[in-house]
Amino acid sequence: MDYQFAERVNKLRSSAIREILQVTEMPDVISLAGGLPAEELFPIAEIQAAVNQVLEQGEAAASLQYGPTEGYLPLRRQIAGIMQERGVSCSSEEILITSGSQQSLDLLGRVFLNHGDTVLVENPTYLGALQAFEVFEPRFKAVPTDDEGMVPEALERAIIEYSPKLVYLVPTFQNPTGRSMNRERRWAVAEILRRYQVVLVEDDPYSALRFEGEELPCIKSIENDRVIYLSTFSKTVVPGFRVGWMVGDPRVIGSMAKCKQGADLHTNSLVQHILARYLQETDSPAHVARIKAEYKRRKDAMLTALAREFPPEVTWSLPEGGMFLWVQLPEGVDTGLLLAEAIAEKVAFVPGKAFFVGEGGENTMRLNYSNSSPELINEGIRRLARLIKPHLDVA
Ligand SMILES: Cc1ncc(COP(=O)(O)O)c(C=O)c1O
């Protein structure tokens, strides 16, 4: 059968990460590639208790019924409480529960992007956002970004030049780099959004996972009107629930909800009820504290191993939270080629090029520390170091 797919489908790139993950799912590969939370830390007993409560305490029928597109109201109220802690006052009308933040990105594309509209992004940026938006055939323009996040002056110039529909940022513990935008820049970006009346999508799955350094305000807490804020329970509870949320102007939420009806009517009712019970009945901040302590231990193990094993020409980011760090090799080293050798040695990472819009990034890699024990991280970095050295000699 010769299928006649829509033109936009033929243009889509597949996720380099998904392809790599297929290889790395082999049991004896040390995978520093994926973006998976540590499953040893999943709160399974607490979730089991929440499941029992939902199904045994008069809530069973409601949890198995169709529900409102905007999401289960008690959960939206709990999310309003979480937002309050993040410095944002919002009502439940400003919250839409989605099937993970990933769905928010897709719905934002549906609501905002016409063919040819410009989206300004960091370079590198979250690959899943590029994939979600790409279906709507926008133009991506990369704005210069350094260790302290997107450069505000460069953002202003890009806004004047391209009149973007959206700016997309992961300001805190970014995927893929682990870097955060500094405090001054957050205020500067908020001021630019106000001045030029531009909408920012602030994607924030990781700020709850800060294990060191000073708290930074989300940009939404500085400039409420121009910011659509996304977050998720994937990193603080479990990703398999597929529950995230969006906070925005009720007019945006209304349009998003219309598109969500077409996509899936609403996020899984049973899971929303279970999550609401879980948040009500357990000490979830204590659980997040345990995750942070363990990720810090793993991040420190990776930094120690990098300092010991990697050649001095190689540099890396120093994340204060989140799940990733970013490695920069000398110009001329191709981490795509290195990956093939690494897989033969049963260690995997994601070559950085996949996260770039346009040229660049061949000599970079993303390493994940949340999903491997310190022992495996040590061994993985030792193997990578052995493979990198010959590449430096020819670079
Ligand atoms: C920056 C960023 N946004 C969104 C997502 C998607 O998260 P969710 O599991 O909530 O769909 C991820 C997941 O890794 C991410 O890193």
The ligand as an ORCA input file, in Angstrom:
! r2SCAN-3c Opt
* xyz 0 1
  C      12.018     20.763     29.057
  C      10.997     19.684     29.039
  N       9.728     19.982     28.742
  C       8.760     19.051     28.731
  C       9.051     17.731     29.000
  C       7.931     16.719     28.941
  O       7.553     16.333     30.195
  P       6.214     15.531     30.504
  O       6.634     14.203     30.995
  O       5.517     16.351     31.513
  O       5.441     15.437     29.224
  C      10.360     17.352     29.323
  C      10.684     15.948     29.590
  O      11.779     15.514     29.644
  C      11.351     18.359     29.331
  O      12.630     18.081     29.617
*
